[in-house]
Amino acid sequence: MTRSVLLLVAAWCGVTGLWLVISPAGFHAGIPGVSETGPLNIHFFRDVGLAFVVSALALGAGAVSGEWRLALAGAGFPLLHGALHLVESLHHGPHGGAGELVATGLPGLIALAAVVRMRGTTREGTA
């Protein structure tokens, strides 16, 4: 079950990342609140997309191999991305409403919970 959860978060990160890389304008126009953050910056969107793709690969590899440290590395970007959105929404309000906080915060938290569970199921947290 834990590995399946990590694979689902990896898939979410991968789809999001590929969307950002392949169609930054589509992402900018298609996600509520994103266009309110400023004009489209294709290079920036693709940079963020690649971070999502790398996270997806690390989460997926960690899930398949059972290596919690690799999965934790993959969870790093989604966790920090969600934290950034939370902090910014406390100062300026969420651009995309409550959905923004769910979409940006939940994947990282779910991945972290799965990694903690995975770590707990290995002998004394070691592989």
C-alpha positions in Angstrom: 0.0 0.0 0.0 2.8 2.5 0.9 4.6 1.9 -2.3 1.3 2.3 -4.3 0.8 5.7 -2.6 4.3 6.8 -3.5 3.7 5.7 -7.1 0.5 7.7 -7.2 2.3 10.8 -6.0 5.1 10.1 -8.5 2.5 9.9 -11.3 0.9 13.2 -10.2 4.3 14.9 -10.1 5.2 13.4 -13.5 2.0 14.5 -15.2 2.3 18.0 -13.7 5.9 18.2 -14.7 5.4 17.1 -18.2 2.4 19.5 -18.6 4.7 22.4 -17.4 7.5 21.3 -19.8 5.4 20.5 -22.9 2.7 23.2 -22.6 3.6 26.0 -20.2 1.0 28.3 -21.8 -1.7 25.6 -21.3 -0.8 25.2 -17.7 -0.7 29.0 -17.2 -4.2 29.3 -18.7 -5.7 26.0 -17.4 -5.0 26.1 -13.7 -7.2 28.5 -11.7 -5.2 31.3 -10.1 -1.9 30.7 -11.9 -2.5 33.6 -14.4 -3.1 35.9 -11.4 0.6 35.3 -10.3 1.9 37.2 -13.3 2.6 36.9 -17.0 3.7 33.6 -18.5 7.4 32.9 -18.2 8.0 29.8 -20.3 11.5 29.2 -19.1 10.5 29.4 -15.4 7.5 27.1 -16.0 9.8 24.5 -17.7 12.3 24.8 -14.8 9.6 24.0 -12.3 8.3 21.2 -14.6 11.7 19.6 -14.6 11.8 19.7 -10.8 8.5 17.9 -10.8 9.8 15.3 -13.2 12.9 14.7 -11.1 10.8 14.3 -8.0 8.5 11.9 -9.9 11.5 9.8 -10.9 13.0 9.7 -7.4 9.6 8.9 -5.8 8.9 6.2 -8.3 12.4 4.6 -8.0 12.1 4.8 -4.2 8.7 3.1 -4.3 9.9 0.3 -6.6 13.2 -0.3 -4.8 11.8 0.1 -1.3 14.6 2.6 -0.6 13.0 5.2 1.7 15.9 7.7 1.4 15.4 7.9 -2.4 11.7 8.4 -1.9 12.4 11.1 0.7 14.6 12.9 -1.8 11.8 12.7 -4.3 9.4 14.1 -1.7 11.6 17.2 -1.1 10.4 19.4 -4.0 6.7 18.7 -3.5 7.0 19.4 0.2 8.9 22.6 -0.2 6.6 23.7 -3.1 3.6 23.2 -0.9 5.2 25.0 2.0 6.0 28.0 -0.2 2.4 28.2 -1.3 1.2 27.9 2.3 3.5 30.7 3.4 2.6 32.9 0.5 -1.1 32.3 1.0 -0.8 33.4 4.6 0.7 36.7 3.4 -1.3 37.3 0.2 -4.2 34.8 0.2 -4.2 31.8 -2.1 -4.4 32.7 -5.8 -6.4 29.6 -6.6 -8.5 29.4 -3.4 -8.5 26.4 -1.2 -7.9 24.2 -4.2 -4.5 25.7 -4.6 -3.4 24.7 -1.1 -4.8 21.2 -1.6 -3.1 20.8 -5.0 0.2 22.1 -3.9 0.4 20.9 -0.3 -1.2 17.5 -0.2 1.1 15.6 -2.6 4.2 16.4 -0.5 2.5 15.6 2.7 1.2 12.3 1.4 4.6 11.4 0.1 6.2 12.3 3.4 3.7 10.2 5.3 4.3 7.2 3.0 8.1 7.6 3.3 7.8 7.7 7.1 5.7 4.6 7.0 8.1 2.9 4.6 11.1 3.8 6.8 9.2 2.3 9.8 8.7 -1.0 8.0 12.4 -1.5 7.3 14.6 -2.9 10.0 15.4 0.0 12.3 15.0 2.4 9.3 17.8 1.0 7.3 17.5 -0.8 4.0 
